[in-house]
């Protein structure tokens, strides 16, 4: 699996180097911005329409008094929906895993019923695919942050000291998640891959965002101050890595945990957001590779290849748009809205699915 004056809490000032063609700038940033940096009305309309669609889907579920058996097979339509949900939510502080698990519930995929082992195999394959579909979002970050990853690649061969330092920090930051994942993966999927834990994660994360926003507002802290990404220290990378482990609880959000972890470690918001992107790509690659090695044959046996590829494609396309939109939105409005969104969707989900 990352910005000088502002008036609202958690507003992200974007440095001039990032506003200019930062993929070519010395900092090697992720966003290739144009001269007009205002958020386009179409992007806002797209977000609103997406939220309305989510609301409509929620509402439609309320008409069913009795639970229905879920579909045994992932169709192309299901894959498109899952891919769009993954791409939009992966790098936003709203928890992509939580949205995917809830979408799986809404689409009635892989319900554990009396059919026994056959449905357990399907559910295991679907849960593994919900991890592997993140590969589309990984490709999106590789595409958007191509120059940054080029520097990191050059650092591997000792041609770029800055890229080598960045690679070192990324390895340090991902280490806690790898260790925790290997130790707790079974328990997490057994007890936390469900609607109720996701609702709790959404609610907790939403309240935390609002509290932190209020704290920064009262403290008058300026988020444009702090360590730049190029000056990231090993200790700071480790703090971010430990914070990322909290996001193993579905609903918390890896993006939220790493961004706030970076801020508390002393990074500027710009550095925290970009490092979150870079670390996300590395973390998601590790998680995807692990699930492919462990459940790859099961996924191919239970899920058709074409729908899986369709999901990856739509995850990539929507993640590219989401990442670019996220930087521009956060630079103008901040994180607070996502806190209210998380609380709202947690309340709606609890009303419909809470037990």
C-alpha positions as CSV (number, residue, x, y, z in Angstrom):
1,X,0.0,0.0,0.0
2,X,0.5,9.7,1.3
3,X,0.4,19.7,2.2
4,X,0.5,28.0,3.8
5,X,-2.4,29.3,5.6
6,X,-5.7,27.6,6.2
7,X,-8.8,28.1,8.3
8,X,-10.5,24.7,8.7
9,X,-9.1,21.7,10.8
10,X,-6.9,19.2,9.0
11,X,-6.7,21.2,5.8
12,X,-3.8,20.2,3.8
13,X,-1.7,22.9,2.3
14,X,0.0,21.8,-1.0
15,X,3.5,23.0,-1.5
16,X,4.4,24.7,-4.7
17,X,6.7,21.8,-5.7
18,X,3.7,19.5,-5.5
19,X,1.4,21.9,-7.4
20,X,3.8,22.1,-10.3
21,X,4.5,19.1,-12.4
22,X,5.7,17.2,-9.3
23,X,6.4,14.0,-11.1
24,X,9.3,15.9,-12.7
25,X,10.1,18.0,-9.7
26,X,13.2,17.4,-7.5
27,X,11.0,15.9,-4.8
28,X,9.7,13.2,-7.1
29,X,6.1,13.7,-5.9
30,X,3.1,11.8,-7.1
31,X,0.7,14.3,-8.6
32,X,1.1,15.8,-12.0
33,X,-1.1,18.8,-11.6
34,X,-2.2,21.3,-14.3
35,X,-2.3,25.1,-14.0
36,X,-5.9,25.2,-12.8
37,X,-5.9,23.4,-9.4
38,X,-9.5,24.0,-8.4
39,X,-11.6,20.9,-7.7
40,X,-13.8,20.4,-10.7
41,X,-17.5,20.4,-10.2
42,X,-17.8,17.1,-12.0
43,X,-15.6,15.4,-9.4
44,X,-17.9,16.7,-6.6
45,X,-20.9,15.5,-8.5
46,X,-19.3,12.1,-9.0
47,X,-18.7,11.8,-5.3
48,X,-22.3,12.8,-4.5
49,X,-23.7,10.4,-7.0
50,X,-21.6,7.6,-5.5
51,X,-22.9,8.4,-2.0
52,X,-26.5,8.5,-3.3
53,X,-25.9,5.1,-5.0
54,X,-24.7,3.7,-1.7
55,X,-27.7,5.1,0.0
56,X,-30.0,3.6,-2.6
57,X,-28.4,0.2,-2.3
58,X,-28.7,0.4,1.5
59,X,-32.4,1.4,1.2
60,X,-33.2,-1.5,-1.2
61,X,-31.9,-3.9,1.4
62,X,-34.4,-2.8,4.0
63,X,-37.2,-4.2,1.9
64,X,-36.1,-7.7,2.6
65,X,-37.5,-9.0,5.8
66,X,-35.9,-12.5,5.5
67,X,-32.2,-13.1,4.7
68,X,-31.6,-14.5,1.3
69,X,-29.1,-17.0,0.1
70,X,-26.1,-15.4,-1.5
71,X,-25.0,-16.1,-5.0
72,X,-22.4,-18.8,-5.2
73,X,-20.5,-17.3,-8.2
74,X,-18.8,-14.0,-8.7
75,X,-20.2,-12.5,-11.9
76,X,-18.8,-9.8,-14.1
77,X,-21.3,-7.3,-12.7
78,X,-20.2,-8.2,-9.1
79,X,-16.6,-7.7,-10.2
80,X,-17.2,-4.3,-11.6
81,X,-19.0,-3.2,-8.4
82,X,-16.2,-4.6,-6.2
83,X,-13.5,-3.0,-8.4
84,X,-15.1,0.4,-8.3
85,X,-15.6,0.2,-4.5
86,X,-12.0,-0.8,-4.0
87,X,-10.6,1.8,-6.3
88,X,-12.6,4.7,-4.8
89,X,-12.0,3.8,-1.2
90,X,-8.5,2.2,-1.0
91,X,-6.5,5.5,-0.5
92,X,-9.3,7.5,1.2
93,X,-9.5,7.4,5.0
94,X,-12.7,5.4,5.0
95,X,-11.5,1.7,4.9
96,X,-11.6,-0.1,1.6
97,X,-11.8,-3.5,3.3
98,X,-14.8,-2.4,5.3
99,X,-16.6,-1.2,2.2
100,X,-15.7,-4.3,0.3
101,X,-17.0,-6.6,3.1
102,X,-20.2,-4.6,3.3
103,X,-20.5,-4.6,-0.5
104,X,-20.1,-8.4,-0.4
105,X,-22.9,-8.6,2.1
106,X,-25.1,-6.3,0.0
107,X,-24.4,-8.3,-3.2
108,X,-25.2,-11.5,-1.2
109,X,-21.9,-13.2,-2.1
110,X,-20.6,-16.2,-0.2
111,X,-22.9,-16.5,2.8
112,X,-22.1,-19.1,5.3
113,X,-25.2,-21.4,5.3
114,X,-26.0,-25.0,5.9
115,X,-24.3,-26.0,2.7
116,X,-21.2,-26.7,4.7
117,X,-17.7,-27.1,3.2
118,X,-18.6,-26.0,-0.3
119,X,-19.8,-22.6,0.8
120,X,-16.9,-22.2,3.2
121,X,-14.6,-22.7,0.3
122,X,-16.4,-20.1,-1.8
123,X,-16.4,-17.7,1.1
124,X,-12.7,-18.2,1.7
125,X,-12.0,-17.7,-2.0
126,X,-14.1,-14.5,-2.1
127,X,-12.4,-13.1,1.0
128,X,-9.0,-13.8,-0.6
129,X,-10.1,-12.1,-3.8
130,X,-11.2,-9.0,-1.7
131,X,-7.5,-8.8,-0.7
132,X,-6.1,-9.5,-4.2
133,X,-8.3,-7.0,-5.9
134,X,-6.1,-4.4,-4.2
135,X,-3.5,-5.1,-6.9
136,X,-5.5,-2.8,-9.2
137,X,-5.0,0.0,-6.7
138,X,-1.3,-0.9,-6.4
139,X,-0.9,-0.4,-10.2
140,X,-2.7,2.9,-9.9
141,X,0.0,4.2,-7.4
142,X,2.8,2.9,-9.6
143,X,1.2,4.8,-12.4
144,X,0.6,8.1,-10.6
145,X,3.9,8.0,-8.6
146,X,6.0,6.7,-11.4
147,X,8.9,9.1,-10.9
148,X,9.0,8.4,-7.1
149,X,9.2,4.7,-7.7
150,X,11.8,5.2,-10.4
151,X,14.0,6.9,-7.8
152,X,13.4,4.1,-5.4
153,X,14.4,1.5,-8.1
154,X,17.6,3.5,-8.8
155,X,18.3,3.4,-5.0
156,X,18.2,-0.4,-5.1
157,X,21.2,-0.3,-7.4
158,X,22.9,2.5,-5.4
159,X,22.4,5.1,-8.1
160,X,20.2,7.4,-6.0
161,X,20.9,8.0,-2.3
162,X,17.5,9.6,-1.7
163,X,15.8,6.6,-3.3
164,X,17.8,4.2,-1.2
165,X,16.8,6.1,2.0
166,X,13.2,6.0,0.9
167,X,13.3,2.3,0.2
168,X,14.9,1.7,3.7
169,X,12.2,3.6,5.4
170,X,9.5,1.8,3.5
171,X,11.0,-1.6,4.5
172,X,11.1,-0.5,8.1
173,X,7.6,0.8,8.0
174,X,6.1,-2.3,6.5
175,X,7.9,-4.7,8.9
176,X,5.4,-4.4,11.8
177,X,2.5,-5.1,9.5
178,X,4.2,-8.2,8.1
179,X,4.9,-9.6,11.5
180,X,1.5,-8.8,12.9
181,X,-0.1,-10.2,9.7
182,X,1.7,-13.5,9.9
183,X,0.8,-13.9,13.6
184,X,-2.8,-12.7,13.5
185,X,-4.0,-13.3,9.9
186,X,-6.2,-16.3,10.9
187,X,-7.7,-14.6,13.9
188,X,-8.4,-11.4,11.9
189,X,-10.2,-13.2,9.1
190,X,-12.1,-15.4,11.6
191,X,-13.3,-12.7,14.0
192,X,-13.0,-9.4,12.2
193,X,-14.1,-10.1,8.6
194,X,-17.7,-9.3,9.3
195,X,-20.2,-6.5,9.3
196,X,-20.3,-5.7,13.0
197,X,-16.5,-5.3,13.4
198,X,-16.5,-3.1,10.3
199,X,-19.2,-0.9,11.8
200,X,-17.3,-0.5,15.0
201,X,-14.1,0.4,13.0
202,X,-16.0,3.0,11.0
203,X,-17.5,4.6,14.0
204,X,-14.3,4.7,16.0
205,X,-12.3,6.1,13.1
206,X,-14.9,8.8,12.4
207,X,-15.0,10.0,16.0
208,X,-11.2,10.0,16.1
209,X,-11.0,12.2,13.0
210,X,-13.4,14.7,14.4
211,X,-11.6,14.8,17.8
212,X,-8.3,15.2,16.1
213,X,-9.7,17.9,13.8
214,X,-11.0,19.8,16.9
215,X,-7.7,19.4,18.7
216,X,-5.7,20.9,15.8
217,X,-8.2,23.7,15.4
218,X,-7.9,24.6,19.2
219,X,-4.1,24.2,19.2
220,X,-3.8,26.2,16.0
221,X,-1.3,23.7,14.7
222,X,-0.2,24.4,11.1
223,X,0.1,21.2,9.2
224,X,2.4,22.6,6.6
225,X,5.2,22.4,9.2
226,X,7.1,19.2,9.9
227,X,9.6,16.8,8.4
228,X,9.7,16.6,4.6
229,X,9.5,13.2,3.0
230,X,13.1,13.3,1.9
231,X,14.2,13.9,5.5
232,X,12.1,11.0,7.0
233,X,14.0,9.3,9.8
234,X,14.0,5.6,10.7
235,X,12.2,6.3,14.0
236,X,9.4,8.1,12.2
237,X,9.1,5.3,9.7
238,X,8.7,2.8,12.5
239,X,6.0,4.9,14.2
240,X,4.0,5.0,11.0
241,X,4.5,1.2,10.5
242,X,3.2,0.5,14.0
243,X,0.2,2.8,13.4
244,X,-0.6,0.9,10.2
245,X,-1.0,-2.3,12.3
246,X,-4.1,-0.7,13.9
247,X,-5.7,-0.8,10.4
248,X,-5.7,-4.6,10.4
249,X,-9.1,-4.1,12.1
250,X,-11.4,-3.8,9.0
251,X,-13.1,-0.4,9.1
252,X,-10.2,1.5,10.7
253,X,-8.5,2.4,7.3
254,X,-4.9,1.9,6.5
255,X,-4.8,5.3,4.9
256,X,-6.2,7.0,8.0
257,X,-3.8,5.2,10.3
258,X,-0.7,5.9,8.3
259,X,-1.5,9.6,7.6
260,X,-2.3,10.3,11.2
261,X,0.7,8.2,12.3
262,X,2.9,10.3,10.1
263,X,1.5,13.6,11.5
264,X,2.0,12.4,15.1
265,X,5.6,11.3,14.1
266,X,6.3,14.9,13.1
267,X,5.9,14.8,9.3
268,X,4.2,17.5,7.4
269,X,0.8,16.6,6.0
270,X,2.2,16.5,2.4
271,X,4.9,14.0,3.5
272,X,2.4,12.0,5.5
273,X,0.0,11.7,2.6
274,X,2.6,10.7,0.0
275,X,4.3,8.3,2.3
276,X,0.9,6.7,3.0
277,X,0.6,6.2,-0.8
278,X,4.0,4.6,-1.1
279,X,3.7,2.4,2.0
280,X,0.2,1.4,0.8
281,X,1.6,0.1,-2.5
282,X,4.2,-1.9,-0.7
283,X,1.9,-3.2,2.0
284,X,-0.9,-4.2,-0.5
285,X,1.7,-5.9,-2.7
286,X,2.8,-8.1,0.3
287,X,-0.8,-8.8,1.3
288,X,-1.8,-9.7,-2.3
289,X,1.2,-11.9,-2.8
290,X,0.6,-13.7,0.4
291,X,-3.1,-14.5,-0.4
292,X,-2.2,-15.5,-3.9
293,X,0.4,-18.0,-2.6
294,X,-2.0,-19.3,0.1
295,X,-5.3,-19.2,-1.7
296,X,-4.5,-18.8,-5.4
297,X,-5.5,-22.3,-6.5
298,X,-8.7,-22.0,-4.5
299,X,-9.6,-18.7,-6.1
300,X,-9.1,-20.1,-9.6
301,X,-11.2,-23.2,-8.7
302,X,-14.1,-21.2,-7.2
303,X,-14.0,-17.9,-9.2
304,X,-13.8,-17.5,-12.9
305,X,-10.7,-15.7,-14.2
306,X,-12.5,-13.1,-16.4
307,X,-14.5,-11.6,-13.5
308,X,-11.4,-11.4,-11.4
309,X,-9.5,-9.5,-14.1
310,X,-12.5,-7.2,-14.7
311,X,-12.5,-6.3,-11.0
312,X,-8.7,-5.5,-11.1
313,X,-9.2,-3.3,-14.2
314,X,-12.0,-1.3,-12.6
315,X,-10.0,-1.0,-9.4
316,X,-7.1,0.4,-11.3
317,X,-9.1,3.0,-13.3
318,X,-11.1,4.2,-10.3
319,X,-8.0,4.3,-8.0
320,X,-6.1,6.6,-10.4
321,X,-9.0,9.0,-10.4
322,X,-9.4,8.7,-6.6
323,X,-5.8,9.4,-5.8
324,X,-5.7,12.5,-7.9
325,X,-9.0,13.7,-6.6
326,X,-8.0,13.0,-3.0
327,X,-5.0,15.3,-3.1
328,X,-7.0,18.2,-4.5
329,X,-9.9,17.6,-2.2
330,X,-7.9,17.4,1.0
331,X,-5.9,20.5,0.0
332,X,-9.1,22.5,0.0
333,X,-11.4,20.8,2.5
334,X,-9.4,18.6,4.9
335,X,-10.2,15.3,6.5
336,X,-13.1,16.3,8.8
337,X,-15.8,15.4,6.2
338,X,-14.5,11.8,6.2
339,X,-15.1,11.6,9.9
340,X,-18.8,12.5,9.5
341,X,-19.1,10.2,6.5
342,X,-17.7,7.3,8.5
343,X,-20.1,7.9,11.4
344,X,-23.0,8.2,9.0
345,X,-22.3,5.0,7.1
346,X,-21.6,3.2,10.4
347,X,-25.0,4.3,11.7
348,X,-26.8,3.2,8.5
349,X,-25.0,-0.1,8.4
350,X,-25.8,-0.8,12.0
351,X,-29.5,0.0,11.5
352,X,-29.7,-2.5,8.6
353,X,-27.2,-5.2,9.5
354,X,-26.2,-4.6,13.2
355,X,-26.8,-7.5,15.5
